Amino acid sequence: MSGAPSSGRDVFELGSEHEQVVFCNDRATGLKAIIALHSTALGPGLGGTRFYPYASTDDALVDVLNLSRGMSYKNALAGLDLGGGKAVIIGDPAEIKTEALLRAYGRFVQSLNGRYYTACDVGTFSEDMDHIARECDFVTGRTVAHGGAGDSSVLTAYGVFQGMRAAAEQLWGEPTLAGRTVGVAGVGKVGRHLVRHLVEDGATVVVTDVYAPSVEAIRSAYPEVQAVGSTDELVAGALDVYAPCALGGAISDEVVEVLSAKIVCGAANNQLAHPGIEKQLEERGVLYAPDYCVNSGGVIQVADELEGFSFERAQQRAAGIFETTRRVFELAKADGVTPADAADRLAERRMREVGRLRGIHLR
């Protein structure tokens, strides 16, 4: 791995906030992975493993650094005694994912001796965590058959729905989406569960996804749900709420320019394409529910597994996302800042006040 990404900055500069970045290479299985630990001030870093065909190692590095930083804030704001970590495996999972590769990856996670706990993310599933756990003690999000929390997208979607209810209350006075039109971009693992909550709440739902079978599955289950051909078409349509539930960077200058929705609240990580977008949203009268605030249901679910999993207990904790989102909006109003800034302030306050004596987590 070159120490000088194409940005002209080296790894230490790119990861200047991070405690540790580990490059994992296993030639026998084709494994190329990066594990990033942003902060262990509140406890071991917990965050999923993303399996994705990055165009370059530079792209993978930037992504894992951003994602791990986001996990520090997400876990802190969710009230968990966990720090921020994340991992990426470089490659197309449909082509190179094997039990041998996953087990090799598990040995690298094990070598960190509990400073990092892994879980599912884009391209990885609970069954993959079972393979990793054959070599590693620090795995969450395992299958129910192995005593795990199973599919974390269930409570991720539930938490996003709670955050959306809080945003609706803030903007329209009632914590419901009944009678509102909600556009959901991405109806895979999380989006499909979110659609169910919205339909049951009485919302009109419009969806899109680059993977046609996902849209077909939604339309089969909920014939009243409308579908459009692209995200561009979705955001340009008449919406009350826009829910980005695919990959990051969904809220770009171009999207803000055409967006009719008055609320942005979705499951995707790192939704804001660049700093300053949150201010553009505010100037256009759009209420942004910070992504890592509302999408923390999944990490709440897999973190509960560390105590011996109880779905009921995890769901009760995830229901607290409603109140957390409300606190974010209240602080934003009181301090005269955007909700994104308010969420950061609440997370940083907890990391500072609770984690200041912890230092680097050593098991």
C-alpha positions in Angstrom: 0.0 0.0 0.0 1.4 3.4 -1.0 1.7 5.9 1.8 0.7 8.7 -0.5 -2.9 8.5 -1.7 -3.8 10.4 -4.9 -5.0 13.3 -2.8 -1.4 14.1 -2.1 -1.9 13.4 1.7 -0.4 10.4 3.4 -2.2 8.0 5.7 -1.2 9.8 8.9 -2.6 13.1 7.6 -5.8 11.6 6.3 -6.3 9.7 9.6 -5.0 12.4 11.9 -8.0 12.0 14.2 -7.7 8.2 14.3 -6.0 6.1 16.9 -5.2 3.2 14.6 -5.5 2.0 11.0 -4.7 -1.6 10.1 -4.0 -2.9 6.6 -4.8 -6.6 6.3 -3.4 -8.7 3.4 -3.9 -12.5 2.9 -2.6 -13.5 -0.5 -3.9 -17.1 -0.2 -7.5 -16.0 0.0 -7.2 -12.7 -1.9 -8.2 -10.7 1.2 -7.4 -7.0 1.2 -9.0 -5.2 4.1 -8.6 -2.0 6.1 -9.7 -1.7 9.7 -9.9 1.9 11.1 -10.3 2.7 14.8 -11.3 6.4 15.2 -11.8 6.5 19.0 -11.9 4.1 21.9 -12.5 6.7 24.5 -15.9 5.3 25.4 -15.0 1.7 24.9 -14.0 -0.7 22.1 -14.7 0.4 18.6 -17.9 -1.1 17.2 -18.8 -0.9 13.5 -19.6 -3.1 10.6 -17.5 -4.6 7.8 -18.3 -3.2 4.3 -17.5 -5.6 1.4 -17.3 -3.4 -1.7 -15.5 -3.2 -5.1 -13.7 0.1 -4.5 -12.1 1.6 -7.6 -8.9 2.1 -5.7 -7.3 1.5 -2.3 -7.3 5.3 -1.9 -11.1 5.3 -2.1 -11.4 2.4 0.4 -9.1 4.2 2.8 -11.1 7.5 2.6 -14.4 5.6 3.1 -13.2 3.5 6.1 -11.8 6.7 7.8 -15.1 8.6 7.3 -17.2 5.6 8.4 -15.2 4.9 11.5 -15.3 8.5 12.6 -19.1 8.4 12.0 -19.3 5.4 14.3 -17.7 7.3 17.2 -20.4 9.9 16.9 -23.2 7.4 16.3 -22.3 5.3 19.3 -21.8 8.3 21.6 -25.1 9.9 20.6 -26.9 6.5 21.1 -25.6 6.4 24.7 -23.5 3.3 24.1 -20.2 2.6 26.0 -18.6 1.9 22.7 -16.1 3.8 20.5 -16.0 4.1 16.7 -14.5 1.6 14.3 -15.2 0.3 10.9 -13.7 -2.0 8.3 -13.7 -2.5 4.6 -12.9 -5.5 2.5 -11.9 -4.5 -1.1 -13.5 -6.5 -3.8 -16.8 -7.7 -5.3 -18.4 -10.0 -2.7 -20.3 -11.8 -5.5 -16.9 -12.8 -6.9 -14.4 -13.2 -4.1 -16.3 -13.8 -0.9 -15.5 -17.2 0.5 -15.5 -18.9 3.9 -11.6 -18.9 3.8 -11.4 -15.2 3.1 -13.9 -14.4 5.9 -12.0 -16.6 8.3 -8.7 -14.9 7.3 -10.3 -11.6 8.0 -11.6 -12.9 11.4 -8.0 -13.7 12.4 -7.0 -10.1 11.7 -9.9 -8.8 13.8 -8.9 -11.2 16.6 -5.3 -9.8 16.5 -6.7 -6.5 17.8 -7.6 -8.3 21.0 -11.0 -6.7 21.5 -10.2 -3.1 20.5 -12.6 -3.6 17.5 -15.9 -5.4 17.3 -17.1 -6.1 13.8 -20.7 -6.6 12.5 -22.6 -6.5 9.2 -22.6 -3.7 6.7 -23.0 -3.3 2.9 -22.0 -6.6 1.3 -21.9 -8.6 4.5 -24.6 -10.6 6.3 -25.2 -12.4 9.6 -24.1 -15.7 8.0 -20.7 -14.0 7.1 -20.4 -13.0 10.8 -20.8 -16.7 11.8 -17.8 -17.6 9.5 -15.7 -14.7 11.0 -16.6 -15.8 14.5 -15.0 -19.2 13.9 -11.7 -17.4 14.2 -12.6 -14.4 16.3 -14.3 -13.6 19.6 -15.2 -10.0 18.8 -18.1 -10.4 16.4 -21.7 -9.1 16.7 -24.7 -9.3 14.4 -24.5 -13.1 14.2 -27.4 -15.3 13.1 -30.2 -16.1 15.6 -29.2 -19.8 15.3 -25.8 -18.9 16.8 -27.3 -16.7 19.6 -26.9 -13.5 17.7 -29.1 -10.4 17.0 -29.6 -11.4 13.4 -30.4 -8.9 10.7 -29.7 -5.4 12.2 -31.5 -3.7 9.4 -34.8 -4.4 11.3 -34.0 -1.9 14.1 -32.1 0.4 11.8 -35.3 1.0 9.9 -37.3 1.2 13.1 -35.0 3.9 14.4 -35.1 5.9 11.2 -38.9 5.8 11.4 -38.7 7.1 15.0 -36.4 9.9 13.9 -38.8 10.7 11.0 -41.7 10.9 13.4 -39.7 13.4 15.6 -39.0 15.5 12.5 -42.6 15.4 11.5 -43.6 16.6 15.0 -41.0 19.4 14.8 -42.2 20.6 11.4 -45.9 19.8 11.3 -46.8 19.4 15.0 -47.8 15.7 15.0 -45.4 12.7 15.2 -46.9 10.9 12.3 -46.3 10.5 8.5 -50.0 9.9 7.8 -51.1 11.8 4.7 -47.5 12.7 3.8 -45.6 11.6 0.7 -42.2 9.9 1.5 -39.6 9.1 -1.1 -37.3 6.2 -0.2 -34.1 5.8 -2.3 -32.8 2.3 -1.8 -35.1 -0.5 -0.7 -32.6 -3.2 0.2 -31.9 -4.4 3.7 -33.1 -1.3 5.5 -35.3 0.5 3.0 -37.8 -2.4 2.7 -38.4 -2.4 6.5 -38.8 1.3 6.5 -41.4 1.1 3.8 -43.5 -1.2 5.9 -43.5 1.2 8.9 -44.4 4.1 6.6 -47.3 2.2 4.9 -48.6 1.1 8.3 -48.5 4.7 9.5 -50.6 5.9 6.6 -47.9 7.5 4.4 -47.9 7.6 0.6 -44.6 6.0 -0.4 -42.6 6.3 -3.6 -39.4 4.2 -4.0 -36.5 3.7 -6.3 -33.5 1.3 -6.4 -30.8 0.5 -8.9 -31.6 -3.2 -8.3 -34.9 -3.9 -10.0 -35.8 -7.1 -8.0 -35.8 -5.0 -4.8 -38.4 -2.7 -6.2 -40.4 -5.6 -7.6 -40.4 -7.2 -4.1 -41.7 -4.0 -2.5 -44.4 -3.6 -5.2 -45.5 -7.2 -4.7 -45.8 -6.8 -0.9 -47.3 -3.3 -1.1 -49.1 -2.7 -4.4 -50.1 0.8 -3.3 -46.4 1.9 -3.2 -45.3 3.8 -6.3 -41.9 3.3 -8.1 -39.8 5.6 -10.2 -36.9 4.9 -12.4 -34.1 6.8 -10.7 -33.1 8.7 -7.7 -33.0 11.9 -9.8 -36.6 11.3 -10.7 -37.5 10.7 -7.1 -35.9 13.8 -5.6 -37.4 16.0 -8.3 -40.9 14.7 -7.6 -43.4 16.1 -5.1 -42.3 14.8 -1.7 -42.8 15.8 1.9 -40.0 13.6 3.1 -36.9 12.3 1.4 -35.3 9.2 2.9 -31.9 8.3 1.4 -31.3 4.6 2.3 -28.4 3.6 -0.1 -24.8 4.7 -0.1 -23.4 8.0 1.2 -23.2 11.5 -0.4 -26.9 11.4 -1.3 -27.4 15.1 -0.4 -25.5 17.0 -3.0 -25.7 20.6 -4.3 -27.8 19.2 -7.2 -30.2 17.4 -5.0 -30.7 20.4 -2.7 -31.4 22.6 -5.7 -34.4 20.5 -6.9 -35.6 18.9 -3.7 -39.3 19.7 -2.8 -39.3 17.7 0.4 -39.2 19.6 3.7 -37.6 16.8 5.7 -34.5 14.7 4.9 -34.4 11.6 7.1 -32.9 8.3 5.9 -30.7 5.4 6.8 -27.7 6.0 4.6 -24.4 6.9 6.3 -22.5 10.1 5.5 -25.4 11.6 3.6 -24.1 15.1 3.3 -21.9 15.3 0.2 -19.7 18.1 1.6 -19.5 20.5 4.6 -21.9 23.3 4.2 -24.7 21.3 2.6 -26.5 21.2 6.0 -26.6 25.1 5.9 -28.0 25.0 2.3 -30.8 22.7 3.5 -31.6 25.0 6.3 -31.7 28.1 4.0 -34.2 26.3 1.8 -36.4 25.4 4.8 -35.5 21.7 4.8 -35.2 20.0 8.2 -32.3 17.5 8.2 -32.4 14.7 10.7 -28.7 13.8 11.2 -28.1 10.4 9.6 -26.0 8.9 12.5 -28.6 10.0 15.0 -31.6 8.3 13.3 -29.8 5.3 11.8 -28.3 4.1 15.1 -31.0 1.4 15.6 -28.8 -1.2 14.0 -25.8 -0.6 16.2 -28.1 -0.5 19.2 -29.3 -4.0 18.1 -25.9 -5.6 17.6 -24.5 -3.9 20.8 -27.3 -5.5 22.8 -25.9 -8.9 21.6 -22.8 -8.2 23.8 -25.1 -8.5 26.9 -26.9 -11.6 25.6 -29.4 -10.6 23.0 -33.0 -9.6 23.8 -34.9 -8.2 20.8 -37.5 -6.6 23.1 -34.8 -4.7 25.1 -33.0 -3.6 21.9 -36.2 -2.4 20.4 -37.1 -0.4 23.5 -33.6 1.2 23.4 -34.0 2.0 19.6 -37.4 3.6 20.4 -35.3 6.2 22.3 -34.1 7.5 18.9 -37.4 9.5 18.9 -36.4 11.4 22.0 -32.7 11.8 21.0 -33.8 13.3 17.6 -36.1 15.7 19.5 -33.2 16.7 21.7 -31.1 17.4 18.7 -33.7 19.7 17.2 -34.2 21.5 20.5 -30.5 22.1 20.9 -30.3 23.3 17.3 -33.0 25.9 18.0 -31.5 26.9 21.4 -28.0 27.4 20.1 -29.0 28.8 16.7 -27.1 26.0 14.8 -28.1 23.4 12.2 -29.3 20.0 13.5 -26.1 18.4 12.1 -24.0 20.8 14.3 -26.3 20.1 17.3 -25.9 16.3 17.0 -22.1 16.7 16.8 -22.2 18.8 20.0 -24.2 16.3 21.9 -22.0 13.4 20.8 -18.7 15.3 21.5 -20.0 16.4 24.9 -20.5 12.7 25.9 -17.2 11.6 24.5 -15.5 14.4 26.4 -17.3 14.1 29.7 -17.7 10.4 29.9 -14.7 9.2 28.0 -12.1 11.8 29.0 -10.6 9.5 31.7 -10.7 6.4 29.6 -8.0 7.1 27.2 -7.2 4.4 24.6 -9.2 1.3 25.2 -7.0 -1.7 26.0 -8.8 -5.0 26.8 
